[in-house]
Amino acid sequence: MARRPRGAARRGEEPQLPPPTRSNREKIVETFLALLAEQPFEKIGFGEIAARSGLSLAECRSEFSSTIGVLAAYVKEIDRKVLAGGEGDMAEEPPRERLFDVLMRRLETLAPHRAAIRSLLRSASRNPGVAFALNGLALRSQQWMLTAAGIAASGPRGLIRAQGLALLYARVLRVWLNDEDPGLARTLAALDRELARGQRWAGFLDDLFRFAPGFGRRRRRERRRYGDEESAAA
């Protein structure tokens, strides 16, 4: 009787496919996150990344020019996963509820790298250069999160919203890092509280723009022009 070749699938079984090959870029990001969980961001260099990942320095250099660039690639991938996981049934919810859902999805996506996030925030708290770079990355990310929630994130007001959301989210992250409850009760409460505070702040900003110098004059000019156009049409 002929023997089945070793590794061949039995009848009715799905064939076992080899795991997908990771790109050099993915290897570098994964190695960077592993190192970040063990040591401060500012101590990580490409020599160590290359040795741990099994890549050469030339291969690392072809993908990234700095460790900030590696961090930016990780943040971009988190953004992509959050944006790809949107729930269609949130479309009819108020903006605050939609934003709550988006930010909780972000926390769920970050969960596998909690130790690395803790290390990164620790570095940012004592190194102004790291804090500045991290804020720039967070600002771009939160513009995408606002957009995902159906909240305008363009122009000066959108930039202010995104910066406020980045600061708000950083406070929630610190609660999340120490929340051992599987249901994340403390994190949920903190996010809800911060969003309520942010909603009040956004309302204040709307009032500020509404009563900014020159705004009333602009509105009066617009009303006069609209009235002139109506008269001409009549």
N, C-alpha and C positions, 0 to 999 in steps of 0.2 A: 504494500500500500504506500502510495506516495505521501511523503511527509510535507506538512505545510511549512513554508519557509518561516524561520524565526521572525517574530515581529508582525507577521501578517495578521490581519483582522479576521476574527471568526465571522461566520455568516450572520448578518443582521446587526453586527457591531459597526459603530462609526470608526473609520480609520483614524489612528492617532497621528495628528499633524505635528511637526516640529514647532517649537515656540518661535514666534516671529523674531527676526533678527533686529536688534536695536541699532539705531544709527549712532555714529560717533557723538553727535550732538546730544542725543538722549543719554548716552553713557556719561558724558561730562556733567550734565545737569544732575543725574542721579548720584554720581560720586560727590559732587559739590554739596548736595543736600545731606548726604551721609556724614561728610566732614563737618558741615555746619552744625549738625546735632552733637558733635564731639568737642568743637572748639570755636572760639570767636571768629566772626566773619573776617576781621582784619588780619588774621594769622593764616588764612587759607591762600595758598599759592598754586600756580599751575604745575610746579614740579611735583607737588603732592597729589594733585588731581590726576596727572598723567600716570604716576606710579600706581595709584589705587585703581584707576580705570583700565590699565593695561594698554593705554594709548601712548603715542610718542608726543613730544612737545610740538612737533610740526603739525600733527593731526589736531591737537588742541588749538593751536594758533589759527589753523584754517577755519575753525568754527567760531572762536571767540577771541576778542582782544583784551578782555579784562574780566575779573570776577563779578563786577557790576553787570557786565553783559550777560553772564551766566544767570545771575539773579533775575535780570530782566526777562530772559527767555522762560524761566520758571513762572514768573508772574503772568506773562502772556499766555502760557499754557493753562494756568488756573483760570484766567479770564475766558479763554476759549471753552473750557469745560463747563463753566457756569452758564455762559451764553447758550451753549448747546443743550443744556438741560432745562430750558424754560418750560413752564407748565401753561398750556393754553387756557385752562380754566380760571386763571388769575386775571384775565383780561378785564372782567367786569368789576374787579375789586378796587377799592380806593387806592390812590398812589402809595400811601403809607403801608398798606398791606402788601402791595406788590413789591415794594422795596424790602420789606421784612423778609419776604419769601426769597428774593434774590440773594440777600446777605446771608441768610441761613444756608442756602445752597453753597455759597462760597466757603462758609465754615466747614461744611461737610466735605468739600473738595480738599480743603487744607488738612483735614484730620490725619492722614497718614504721615504728615511731616510736622507734627506738633512740636517735637523736640527741636527741629531746625528753626521753626518760627520763634520759639522761646529764646533760642540763642541769638537770633537776628534782632529781636526787640531789645535784648540785653545790650548788644553792641550799639544799637542806635541810641540808647539812653546815656551812653558815656562817650560816644564818638560823634561830634557834630557832622563830620563828613559823611558818615554812614547814614545818619538821620536825614541829612539833606537829600542824598541819593534815594533813600527809601521813600521819602515824601513825594519826590517826583514820580516814582513808579506808582505809588498809591493814588496820586492825583489822576493819572491817566486811567488806571483801573476803575476808579470810582466814577469817572465820566461814563465808562461803558456800563457800569452797574446801574447808574441813573437811567441811561438810555434803555437798558433792558426792562426797567420798571415803568417805562413810558413817561419819564420825567425829563424835561428839557435840560441838556447838559452843554449846550453850545453858548458862545458869547461870554461876556463878562459875568453875567449872573450865573450861567452854568458853571463857570470856573469856580465861583465862590461857593456854589452848592457842592461841587465835587471836593473842594478843599475842606469844607465843613464835614462832609461825609467821611473823608479820609481820617480826620481827627476823631470823629465819633466812632468809627470802626476800630481804630487803634485802641480806644478805651474798652470796647467790647471784647477785642482779642485778648486783653489782659485778664478779663474775667473768664473767658473760654479756656485759657491755658491752665487755669486752676480749678476748673469745673469737672469733678470726678463723677458726677451724676450721669448715667447713661442717657437720661432724657434731657440733659443740659438745661435743667430748670433755671439755674442762676444765669446762664447765658441768655436764655429766652427772655427772662425778666429784664436783664441789662439792656438787651437790644431794643425791647419795647420801650423802656424808659428813655434811652438815648434818642430814639426816633421821635418820641413825643416832644422831647426837648428841641430836637432839630426842626420839627414842624413849627414850633413856636418861633424859632429863630428865622426860619424861612418866611413866616408871616411878617416878622419885623422887617426883613429885607425888602419884601414887596412894598410895605408902607414907606420905607426909606426911598425906594426908587420912585414911588408915586409922588412923593412930596419933595423930591430932589430939586435944587435950584434950576430953573429953566423948564422943568417938566410941565408946570401949569401953563406957562406961556406957549409952549409947544402945542399943548392940547387946545388952547384957545385959538391959536392960528389954524389948527386942523379943523376946528368947528367952523371958523369963519370961512375957510376955503370950501368946506363941505356945503355950507349955506349958500355961498356964491355959485357953486356948481349946480345946486338945486334950482336957484333962481334962473340961471341961464337955461337950464333944461325946461323950465316952465315957459 
